[in-house]
Amino acid sequence: MTDRQNRVGSKFGGGGVSSTQQAERERKERLRKLALETVDLAKDPYLLRNSYGTYECKLCLTLHTNEGNYLAHTQGKKHQAGLAKRAAMEAKLKQGVEGMGGTGSSGMNSKMMTQRKRVKIGRPGYEVSKSRNPNTQQRCLSFDLFFPEIQGAARYRFMSAFEQRVDLPAEKR
């Protein structure tokens, strides 16, 4: 029960006049409490509580201030459309796997099952040498790479330590 005393336009001890906004807030609060009692949010796979204390819907990528707001969102058009799209996609994937003669439990598409063929290069060797430019006296590094077991043309790419996930650099610079 909310306190309806000391409101504008009411007599002393009369209980006060409830505005339409206040009545709407009370209705939403009652519905939120009812929904929290009936729905177990711990089992919801799309609910994520972030570090700021707000709630995120992983399906729709929306932010919500409290659990009641998230529950109202789950009944809305955007969330229901996202659930329908997800169900249709999973049914299509399941049908594709069953058509290949699989059990359907893996959830993999035929394109996902085929692996790319990679060129085997063996254990690469390398030499690093330091030198200076004779004109500008600027330092430089030379890398000599050896791939003993490679056949055909090699494709290569230089990666920084920030791109690699194995070792982190000692300094961020």
Buried (B, 14 or more C-beta within 10 A) or exposed (E): EEEEEEBEEBEEEEEBEEEEEBEEEEEEEEEBEEBBEEBEBEEBEBBEEEEEEBBBBEBBEBBBEEBBBBBBBBEEEEBEEBBEEEEEEEEEBBEBBEEEEBEBEEEBEEEEEEEEEEEEBEEEEEEEEEEEEEEEEEEEEEEEEEBEEEEEEEEEEEEEEEEEEEEEEEEEE
